[in-house]
Every structure is written in C-alpha cells, then in structure tokens.
Amino acid sequence: MARETILVIEDEEDIGELVRYNLAAEGYQVFVADSGEDGLKLARSKKPSLIILDLMLPGIDGLEVCKSLRKDTATDGIAIVMLTAKGEETDIVIGLELGADDYIVKPFSPKVLIARIKAVLRRKSRVITDEKAVIKAHDLAITPGRREVLLKGKKIDLTFTEFSVLHLLARRPGWVFTRNQILEAARGHDALATDRAVDVQIVGLRKKLKSAGNYIETVRGVGYRFKE
C-alpha cells in the first residue's frame, strides 16, 4: 500500500525512470516532472511529502524551483532532496541555504538514495510544531509554526536554514552547541555540509538580526550559544 507521495523533478528520462522505479518498489506514490515549471505545478497540486529535485533543469533551474517552493506557504513545508551532478562545496552550501533537507551527488546508489529519503521523512515526521507557540528571548519573538521572527515587533526575513539555526539556539539559551550539532539539527545527521557553512550562516544571521545578533555568542573552539 502506498505511503507518502514523492515528486521527482528530473529532465533526464533514464534517471527519472530509475528513481521512479525504485521508489515505487518501496511503496511510495510517485509523480515525475521533466522541467522546473511542470515540477512547481505538480508540487502545488499534489502536495507531496518529499521532492527529489535536480538542479540542472531546462527553463527554471532547480535552485529557482527550491526558492519558489520555500517562499510559497502552500509548499514551504515539503521536504526537498537535491539530486545533481554539481558536487562542489559551494553548490552544496547554496542548496542547503535555500532550504534543501539533503543533497545527493550523481552518480548515486539507488539504495543510498532510498535510505536518505527515509531518513529525511523520519526527521520531518518527528517535527511537531505548535502553531501558537512563541519563543520569547530578549527582543525577539520566534514562532516555529509560521517560521516567523519578530524583532521589537518588526518582521525579520530569514532563510530556511537561518531560521532553523536561530530556533535551535534560542529555545535553549545558555546551552553550548557544537558546529556538528547545529548541522545535525538544521539539516539532518547525514546531510552534506561543512563547519564553515555553519560559520557563514551565523555571520548572515547576526547581520540580519542587527543589535539582537549579539545574543548569539561564539564559544571559542566549540561552537555557539544563545545568551541567557
């Protein structure tokens, strides 16, 4: 019996069919789109649990598709696994900053792909957010359900990853988190990312938070914490 629905956005027919076949064999309901435009349409109409997204697509590329999905409240909660031949560290960081939940480089093992998809879906299923819950810390008000941050009543626009990092730190003020712990919480235990990517996120986050950026403290040689 089919479980979660998965959308595959991949323009190479052979790869799309390989992914579709393996997912269907695992019991998933699968839809396939061969362009960014068609992928966005299917994402909004089918509301899949997860999207496997190629970056090098005709027309709207995968990064733009990811941006559109994360900006739309109807699709911003859908898990995204990027599947691409672009494996440089900068590509990985960009993909994660835009809100991807994981990043798999071609060529890939179908078994590994399935395992990573299951891991992402498990993480998503464990995230229980109260739409009315608000974390109040100093001048900040953080609402996880709406992924909204207010600084003295004024909305601060954060990327998907920046919000995840801030939420992790602010909900446990005074606790010290290592860079690896921040990576695991923001992107998952098996995500492809680097310690440097965490530092980049913190720099950008502090800049957007302005004076409230001082609440994020560096613990030299360890990681970061949110000021009590």
N, C-alpha and C positions, 0 to 999 in steps of 0.2 A: 504494500500500500504506500502511495506517495506520501512523503513527509513535506519538508519545506520546498518552496518553489525557488528555482535558481535561474537567473537570466545570464546568458553568455553573450557578450558583445565582442565579436571576433570576425575580422574580414577574411581571414584565410580559411577557406572551406574545410580543408583537411583537419586543421587544428580544431576548428569549431565542432566538427563531427566527432573527433576523438574525445573531446571534453564532454560533449553531449552524451555519447555512448556510455562513458564511464560513470557519469552522474546518474543516468537513467538506471544503470545496473545496480546502483546503490539505493534506488527507490525514490530519487528526487524527481519532481516535475520540472522539466527543463524547457526554456524558451531560448531561441537563438536569434540574434540580430547581427547583420554584417556591416553596419555603419553606426556612427555615433548618433545620427538623427533618429534612426529606427530604434536604437537602443534606449534613448530617452523616452520615446513614445511608449515602448513596451514597459519600461520601468514605472511610468506614471499610470499605466492602465492595469498592469498585472500585480504591482506592489510585491515584488519578490522578496524573499528573506535575505538573499545574497546576490550580488552581481559579480561575475568574473569579467574583468574589463581589460581589453588590450589597449595599449597606449597609441600605437601607430595605426590609426583608422583613417579611412577616406573621409573628407569633409571635416566634421567636428572631431578633433582628436580626443584620445582618452582622458587627457588632463582637463580639457574643457568639459567633457562629459561629467567627470568627477566634480568639478566646480559647480556645475548646474545641479547635480543631484544633491550636493550638500547645502546649496542655497535655497532649495525648494523644501518647504516644511512637509510636503507630502512624501518626499523621498529621502530626507536627510537622515533617517534612522536605518536605512538599508545598509547592510554590511557590504563592503567593497573589497575584493581581492584583485589587485592589478596583476596581469599576466602579460609579460612583454620581453622582447629581446634586448631592451635597453637596461643594462645592468650596472651602469656606473653609479658610484655613491651619490652623486648629485641628483640623478634621476630618482633614486630610492628616497632620498630626503624630500624632494619635491612632492613625490606621490604621497608620502606619509603626511606631509604638511597640509596637503589638500584634503585629507580625511580618509585615505585608504586604511583599511584594517590590516591588510597584509600585502606582500609584494613578492611575486614569484617570477623568477627569470627563466626564459626559454633558453635551451631545451629543458623540459621538465619531465619528471616521472609522474604518470597518472596516479600512482598510489600515494606519492607525496602530496600531490595536489588535493586529492580526496581527504587526506589526513589534515592538511592545513585548513580546508574548508570546514571540516567537522570541528576543528579547534576554534575557528572564528565564530561559528554558530553557537558553540557551547558558551563562549565568553559573552556573546550577545544575550543568550537566554538567562545568564546569571545577573545581568544588569537590571536591577529593579529600582526604578526611579519614581518618586512621589512628585506628581506634577505641582503640588502646592508647597513642597518642602523648599525652604530657602536657607542657605548658609550665610549667616551674617558674620563678617570678620572685618573689624575696623570700619573703614568707609565703604566696604564692598558688600554687595548683596548678590549671591550666586544662586540661581535657580536651575538645578540639574535637568528637570523635565523639559524646560524650554531652552536649555543651553544658553542662558542669558546671564550677563554680568552687568551690574549697575554700580557706578562709582559716584557716590553722593547723588544718587537718583538719575544719573545720566548713563545711557547705554554705551557699553564698550564693545566694539566689534572684534571678536577673536576668531581665529581659525579653529577647526575641529580639534586639532592636536593641542593648540594653546589652551583651549578651554579644558581639555582632559587633564593637562598638567596642573593648571590652576586649581581645578576641582580636587585633584588628589592631594595637593599640598594644603589647601585651605580647610579641608574637612578634618585634618589632624594637625592643628597648629602646634608648633614646638617639636614635632617629630622630625627626625632627620631621614631623608630618603636618598639612597644612592642613585646614581645615574641609571644603573641597571633596573632598579625598582621602578623608576619613573618610566623607563622604556616599556617594561612589562605591563604596567598599569595603563599607560596611554595607548599602546599599540598591540600588546599581547606578548606572551612568553616566547613565541617563535618568530617574531617579526624581524625583518632585516633592517637594522638601523645601527647607529653608532653613538658613542658617548658624545662626540662632537655635535651630533644632531640635537641632543638634549640641551647643550650649552646654547646653541643657536635659538632654540625655542625659548629658553629663559630670557635671553637678550631681547628678543622680539616682544615677549610678554611684558617684561618690565617697561619697555618703551611705551607700549600701548596703555599700560596702567598708570603711567605718569608718576605722580607722587606716591601712589599706592604700590608702585613697583618695588619700593624699599621694604615692603613687608616680606618679599621673597629674599631670604638670606642665603648666602653661599657659605657652606661648611667646607672649609679648605681640605682638599684631599679626600672628601667623602661624597658630597652632593649638595642638596638644598633642603631648606625647611621654610615653613611659613611662620612669621613672627607671632608669638603669643600675645 
